[in-house]
Amino acid sequence: MKNRQKHIQVKTIEGVYPPGEDTWFLSEIIMNFILENSERNSVYVKNGVICEVGIGSGYISILLSLNFPGMTIIGTDISPL
């Protein structure tokens, strides 16, 4: 996949799921979906809200907040860490 954003450094502690191949794959799908639909739904891309459930390391939320600063990103996880 061509759009890998591996330059984002995410430090995790024991018990937190670290970013892996599934994270890179899902983040590319989400980024491509938003970019492909941004012209039709520009108000949502500029002012939208995304909720990531099972945030783990936070990689996807960090990536989205860096690329779409107008969006509100909410992340939640069951882990107390």
Backbone bond lengths (Angstrom), bond angles and torsions (degrees), N, CA, C in turn:
res aa  C-N    CA-C-N  psi(-1)  N-CA   C-N-CA  omega(-1)  CA-C   N-CA-C  phi
1 M - - - 1.443 - - 1.526 109.15 -
2 K 1.320 115.70 140.25 1.460 119.27 -168.16 1.521 116.16 -87.43
3 N 1.314 119.87 -22.01 1.456 121.43 -171.42 1.519 114.68 -97.41
4 R 1.299 118.76 25.42 1.468 120.67 -175.96 1.513 111.32 -58.40
5 Q 1.300 115.28 133.37 1.461 122.58 -177.98 1.521 109.48 -108.56
6 K 1.313 117.54 48.22 1.460 120.27 -174.63 1.520 113.13 -69.11
7 H 1.313 118.79 -6.77 1.461 120.66 179.61 1.531 111.69 -71.52
8 I 1.311 117.91 -12.90 1.461 120.97 177.21 1.519 107.40 -78.50
9 Q 1.311 116.51 121.98 1.458 121.90 -179.32 1.523 109.36 -96.28
10 V 1.323 116.23 121.45 1.453 121.52 178.17 1.517 107.56 -120.91
11 K 1.313 116.16 119.07 1.465 120.53 176.73 1.521 108.12 -93.09
12 T 1.329 115.54 135.05 1.455 119.41 178.68 1.523 109.62 -120.66
13 I 1.303 114.89 158.82 1.458 120.63 174.99 1.527 108.10 -108.06
14 E 1.309 115.84 167.68 1.458 120.16 -179.42 1.526 109.96 -56.54
15 G 1.321 115.72 133.90 1.456 121.01 179.97 1.516 113.83 96.33
16 V 1.330 117.80 -7.75 1.463 121.76 178.27 1.518 108.29 -104.17
17 Y 1.325 116.19 129.56 1.453 122.32 -179.93 1.530 110.11 -63.44
18 P 1.335 118.14 117.63 1.463 119.98 -179.96 1.530 111.41 -78.65
19 P 1.335 118.37 154.50 1.459 120.37 176.72 1.528 110.41 -59.31
20 G 1.310 116.37 137.91 1.461 121.66 178.64 1.518 109.91 -142.37
21 E 1.316 116.62 -165.55 1.468 121.15 -177.65 1.525 112.17 -56.23
22 D 1.325 117.62 -39.51 1.463 119.43 179.72 1.522 111.10 -65.77
23 T 1.326 117.14 -34.11 1.469 121.39 177.64 1.519 110.32 -66.73
24 W 1.353 116.78 -45.72 1.470 120.29 179.81 1.535 109.42 -61.47
25 F 1.333 116.35 -44.34 1.460 121.76 -177.93 1.528 110.86 -62.66
26 L 1.326 117.34 -49.68 1.462 121.35 -179.43 1.525 111.57 -63.89
27 S 1.316 117.08 -39.97 1.472 119.25 -179.70 1.521 111.01 -64.93
28 E 1.334 117.60 -36.67 1.468 120.81 177.22 1.519 111.39 -66.41
29 I 1.321 117.02 -40.97 1.463 120.77 178.27 1.525 110.36 -62.67
30 I 1.318 117.23 -45.65 1.467 121.43 -179.19 1.524 110.44 -64.27
31 M 1.335 117.01 -47.42 1.469 120.51 179.93 1.532 110.72 -59.69
32 N 1.330 117.08 -46.52 1.464 120.58 -179.69 1.520 111.41 -62.99
33 F 1.331 117.51 -40.62 1.458 120.94 179.16 1.531 110.47 -61.89
34 I 1.314 116.67 -46.52 1.466 119.92 -179.49 1.523 110.67 -63.97
35 L 1.335 116.69 -45.46 1.466 120.05 -178.52 1.528 111.93 -65.60
36 E 1.324 117.51 -39.83 1.468 121.05 179.83 1.526 111.95 -67.96
37 N 1.309 117.97 -27.38 1.456 121.67 -177.55 1.519 113.33 -105.39
38 S 1.320 117.44 5.24 1.469 120.23 -173.83 1.518 113.23 -68.06
39 E 1.328 118.73 -33.27 1.459 119.45 -179.59 1.524 111.56 -71.08
40 R 1.321 116.65 -41.41 1.474 120.12 179.95 1.515 111.31 -70.44
41 N 1.317 117.09 -33.63 1.463 121.79 -174.20 1.519 111.29 -123.09
42 S 1.317 117.00 46.45 1.461 120.40 -173.25 1.525 112.98 -59.04
43 V 1.326 118.15 -32.90 1.458 119.64 179.99 1.523 110.65 -65.46
44 Y 1.325 117.37 -33.91 1.461 120.39 179.06 1.521 111.86 -73.44
45 V 1.320 116.56 -36.38 1.462 120.05 178.52 1.521 110.26 -68.90
46 K 1.310 116.93 -37.21 1.466 120.71 -179.57 1.519 112.85 -78.43
47 N 1.333 117.65 -34.99 1.456 121.01 -172.36 1.524 113.34 -129.08
48 G 1.303 117.85 14.90 1.456 121.50 -174.48 1.522 113.87 -75.84
49 V 1.325 114.13 172.56 1.453 122.15 177.62 1.526 107.91 -125.73
50 I 1.310 116.32 131.85 1.457 122.22 175.43 1.517 107.53 -121.25
51 C 1.326 115.71 133.35 1.456 120.89 176.48 1.524 108.21 -116.24
52 E 1.320 116.28 118.97 1.462 121.40 177.34 1.524 107.99 -99.91
53 V 1.321 115.75 118.38 1.457 122.11 179.77 1.519 107.83 -100.44
54 G 1.328 116.68 128.44 1.462 120.97 -174.53 1.522 109.55 80.00
55 I 1.308 116.12 54.04 1.466 123.26 -169.48 1.530 114.17 -66.69
56 G 1.326 117.85 -25.76 1.472 120.10 179.29 1.515 111.54 57.58
57 S 1.320 116.66 -121.06 1.465 121.85 -178.41 1.524 113.17 -75.80
58 G 1.319 117.36 -16.81 1.462 121.07 -178.37 1.511 114.29 89.49
59 Y 1.336 117.46 5.41 1.460 121.61 -175.46 1.530 112.44 -55.17
60 I 1.329 116.96 -48.92 1.466 119.54 -175.56 1.526 110.62 -65.90
61 S 1.308 117.81 -42.29 1.470 120.50 178.32 1.527 111.67 -64.29
62 I 1.326 116.60 -39.20 1.470 120.66 177.17 1.519 109.98 -63.49
63 L 1.324 116.64 -46.32 1.468 121.54 179.28 1.524 110.81 -58.47
64 L 1.315 116.77 -47.47 1.463 120.19 -179.28 1.518 111.79 -64.80
65 S 1.334 117.75 -41.61 1.471 119.62 -179.21 1.521 112.01 -66.47
66 L 1.337 117.38 -32.18 1.467 120.52 177.58 1.527 111.94 -72.83
67 N 1.329 117.02 -35.59 1.460 121.28 -176.85 1.521 114.28 -89.20
68 F 1.327 117.12 -23.59 1.463 121.76 -179.09 1.529 109.10 -133.08
69 P 1.331 117.30 73.83 1.465 120.95 -173.12 1.524 114.58 -64.06
70 G 1.319 118.88 -17.90 1.457 120.90 178.86 1.515 113.60 -80.29
71 M 1.312 117.06 -16.33 1.461 121.07 -178.98 1.528 111.12 -80.44
72 T 1.312 114.73 151.26 1.457 120.89 172.12 1.516 107.23 -96.28
73 I 1.324 117.11 124.60 1.460 122.33 -178.72 1.523 108.17 -111.64
74 I 1.325 116.15 124.51 1.459 122.45 178.54 1.525 106.76 -118.16
75 G 1.327 116.58 129.56 1.458 120.04 178.65 1.519 111.04 -126.21
76 T 1.316 115.32 141.58 1.456 120.04 178.97 1.519 109.91 -140.33
77 D 1.340 115.56 153.25 1.450 120.76 179.23 1.526 108.12 -151.34
78 I 1.315 116.07 149.35 1.455 120.82 -179.77 1.525 112.08 -73.64
79 S 1.326 116.31 -24.16 1.458 121.24 -177.76 1.526 110.54 -68.34
80 P 1.316 117.98 135.93 1.464 120.47 178.13 1.526 113.08 -78.94
81 L 1.336 118.21 -1.97 1.469 121.12 -176.46 1.494 112.41 -75.43
